Amino acid sequence: MIELQEISNKTIELLPKIGLGGIILFLFIMFSWLIKKIVTKRIKPKTKNPLLADFLGKVVAFMISITGFVFFLHIIGLGGIAKNIMAGAGITTFIIGFAFKDIGENFLSGILMAFKSPFKVGDLIETGGTIGYVSELNLRESILKTLDGKDVFIPNSQIIKSPLFNYTIDGYLRYEITIKLDYKVDFKKVSDIINSILAEIPEVLSGDKKPMIVIDELAANTVNLKILYWINTFKSKSKAYHLQIKSQILIKTIEDLTKNGLY
């Protein structure tokens, strides 16, 4: 009974400290959000990659929140834990101490990607078998919007460890279309018709990246012809834009080949 009374008294004594600590922690969190907005706003105009500005803003906000949490521990009487967090080189040491855990590994990977900038918002990338457009880089993961509209959250460490394909980083992307033709078809005439179609579509690049028409495979009953063409993704990285060009080529090819008795 006496022990319960002592515990009750200690709890009552601790309540004001918990209240004060909670208020201070709340203020630190609010301050971190404000600083995040300021840092992001200041850095964005100075960098080509808005992902870097957003990420650095989140890192600063995270540091301030951790500091607020340390003060909270001190106020409620858990200073020993706080000292362990602040030991050595301070908060940085605390974060690096998690390097062998998932959260620390993903955090450090995110920092590396933010500064190295292997992709930007809107880039079409592939990693670990997932293809999608980059929409966001967080402390823990990168978010991709797949071609069929799914949002995929990929841990940053997985991206660092796996091969990363960026299909739009230099502004050019090559597409392929395969059509199957009869062995008796005049392939020279087919090639001339398709080349004239491609020449009429302004989005299809010419010059060093001019289209190519090659025989891809001699199948059992058909000859598989492959149309290779390049587009400039800086005009639009929208998948709908790319598909519209491909659809335009396919429709016109089928119409003209059918008109000439070649399909």
Number of C-alpha atoms within 10 A of each C-alpha: 6 7 8 9 10 11 12 12 11 11 12 11 11 14 12 13 17 17 14 14 21 19 13 17 22 16 14 20 20 15 15 23 19 13 17 23 15 12 19 20 15 13 17 15 11 10 11 12 18 20 24 23 24 21 23 21 23 22 19 17 23 17 15 22 21 20 18 22 20 22 19 24 20 17 19 17 13 13 15 11 13 17 14 13 20 16 13 11 9 12 18 13 14 17 17 14 13 15 16 10 11 14 18 19 20 26 23 20 22 27 20 15 20 22 14 10 14 15 21 22 15 18 23 26 21 20 17 13 8 13 19 23 27 22 17 18 26 21 20 20 21 21 19 26 19 18 15 9 10 10 15 18 15 18 22 26 22 17 19 15 11 12 12 16 15 19 18 20 17 11 14 15 18 16 14 13 13 16 16 17 19 13 14 9 14 11 16 8 13 19 16 11 17 21 17 11 16 22 15 10 12 10 17 19 18 14 6 7 14 15 22 15 18 13 14 14 13 13 11 7 10 15 19 18 20 17 21 16 21 19 22 17 22 14 11 13 17 15 15 11 13 17 12 11 16 16 11 13 19 16 10 15 21 15 12 16 15 11 10 12 9 16 16
